[in-house]
């Protein structure tokens, strides 16, 4: 076990990386252009009211623009979205090149073929060290069936997928 004195950022990132997480796209139309980012810190929070959260690095150059949007789209990316995720983490001006999306009347953008798609508004932001935890209130939801495949998984600083599973009778 390492002590507090040994909690350097490299060792922490390696330790945090052993826990796999899904990946989402967070996107909206801002000032007439598609704006978005990829996040691997998405989680459900509450059913009443319906809330989810994402954690955004305080150094993000995209979040200050995104947070001005009336509505945000959140898409749970599928295993085949690895290239989309890398694009959303790349240069701002090319993040949506070749990415098929849907845009709501309120400006929320979701990625086609996502496993789940949410239309959200910002409910609350909570400062948390070098990140901001953003609580999002859900206004609409759509999700793919079991035949859509599994999620894109971020694990040990790389992308992967879950092994297929078979449902067992209960």
C-alpha positions in Angstrom: 0.0 0.0 0.0 1.3 3.4 -0.9 1.1 6.3 1.6 -0.2 9.8 1.0 3.3 11.0 0.4 3.5 8.6 -2.6 0.3 9.8 -4.3 1.9 11.3 -7.4 -0.4 11.9 -10.4 1.2 9.2 -12.6 0.6 6.5 -9.9 -2.9 7.8 -9.3 -3.7 7.7 -13.0 -2.4 4.1 -13.3 -4.4 3.0 -10.2 -7.6 4.8 -11.4 -7.1 3.2 -14.9 -7.7 -0.3 -13.6 -11.4 0.5 -13.2 -13.1 0.3 -16.6 -15.6 3.0 -17.5 -17.9 3.7 -20.4 -17.4 6.6 -22.7 -20.0 9.3 -23.6 -20.1 12.2 -26.0 -21.4 15.5 -24.6 -22.4 17.9 -27.4 -24.6 20.8 -28.4 -24.9 23.6 -30.9 -23.2 26.7 -29.6 -23.0 29.9 -31.5 -24.3 28.0 -34.6 -21.6 25.3 -34.6 -21.4 21.8 -33.3 -19.4 21.7 -30.0 -18.6 18.6 -28.0 -16.2 16.4 -26.1 -15.7 12.8 -24.9 -15.9 11.9 -21.2 -15.2 8.7 -19.4 -16.7 9.7 -16.1 -20.4 9.3 -16.8 -22.8 7.8 -14.2 -26.5 7.7 -13.4 -27.3 9.7 -10.3 -31.0 9.8 -9.6 -34.4 8.7 -10.9 -36.4 11.4 -9.2 -35.5 13.9 -10.4 -33.8 12.1 -13.4 -30.1 13.0 -13.1 -26.8 11.8 -14.6 -23.3 13.2 -14.1 -20.1 13.8 -16.0 -16.8 15.1 -14.7 -15.0 17.7 -16.8 -11.4 18.7 -16.4 -11.1 22.3 -15.2 -8.5 22.7 -18.0 -11.1 21.9 -20.7 -11.2 24.6 -23.4 -14.6 23.1 -24.7 -16.6 23.1 -21.5 -16.8 26.9 -21.1 -18.6 27.0 -24.5 -20.7 23.9 -24.0 -22.0 25.1 -20.6 -23.7 28.0 -22.4 -25.9 25.7 -24.5 -29.6 25.6 -23.7 -29.6 21.8 -23.9 -26.8 19.2 -24.1 -26.9 15.9 -25.8 -25.2 12.9 -24.1 -24.6 9.8 -26.1 -23.4 6.5 -24.6 -20.9 5.4 -27.2 -21.0 1.9 -28.6 -17.9 -0.4 -29.0 -17.6 0.6 -32.7 -17.3 4.3 -31.8 -13.6 4.3 -31.0 -12.7 6.5 -33.9 -15.6 8.9 -33.0 -14.3 9.1 -29.4 -10.7 9.9 -30.6 -12.1 12.6 -33.0 -14.1 14.2 -30.1 -10.8 14.4 -28.1 -8.9 15.9 -31.0 -8.7 19.3 -32.6 -11.9 21.4 -31.9 -12.4 22.4 -35.6 -12.5 18.7 -36.7 -14.4 17.0 -33.9 -17.5 16.3 -36.0 -15.9 15.6 -39.3 -17.5 12.4 -40.6 -19.5 11.9 -37.4 -23.2 11.3 -38.0 -25.3 13.1 -35.5 -28.9 14.2 -34.7 -29.7 17.7 -33.5 -32.8 18.5 -31.4 -34.8 21.7 -31.8 -33.2 22.9 -28.5 -29.7 22.3 -29.9 -28.7 19.0 -28.1 -26.5 16.9 -30.3 -26.4 13.1 -30.1 -24.2 10.6 -32.1 -26.0 8.2 -34.4 -25.9 4.5 -33.3 -25.3 5.4 -29.7 -26.4 2.9 -27.1 -28.3 5.5 -25.2 -29.1 9.2 -26.0 -30.1 11.8 -23.5 -31.4 15.4 -23.9 -30.2 17.3 -20.8 -29.8 20.7 -19.1 -27.3 21.6 -16.5 -28.8 21.0 -13.0 -25.7 21.9 -10.9 -21.9 22.1 -11.1 -19.8 21.0 -8.2 -16.1 21.9 -8.0 -14.1 18.8 -7.2 -10.3 19.2 -7.3 -9.0 19.5 -10.8 -12.4 18.6 -12.3 -16.0 19.9 -12.1 -18.8 17.4 -11.6 -21.6 18.4 -13.8 -25.1 17.1 -12.8 -27.4 17.0 -15.8 -31.2 16.8 -15.6 -32.7 14.5 -18.2 -35.6 15.7 -20.4 -35.7 12.9 -23.0 -34.1 9.5 -23.4 -33.8 6.9 -26.1 -31.8 3.7 -26.0 -30.9 0.9 -28.4 -32.0 -2.7 -27.8 -29.8 -5.6 -26.9 -29.0 -6.3 -30.5 -27.0 -3.0 -30.7 -24.0 -4.5 -29.1 -21.9 -3.4 -26.1 -20.4 -0.1 -25.0 -17.1 1.5 -25.8 -14.9 0.9 -22.7 -12.0 3.0 -21.5 -9.5 0.9 -19.5 -5.8 1.5 -18.7 -5.7 4.5 -21.0 -7.1 2.6 -24.0 -10.4 1.6 -25.6 -11.9 -1.8 -25.7 -15.3 -3.5 -25.4 -17.0 -5.9 -23.1 -17.1 -9.6 -23.9 -20.5 -10.7 -25.1 -22.7 -12.2 -22.4 -25.7 -14.5 -22.4 -28.7 -13.7 -20.4 -29.5 -16.5 -17.9 -33.0 -17.2 -16.7 -33.8 -15.9 -13.3 
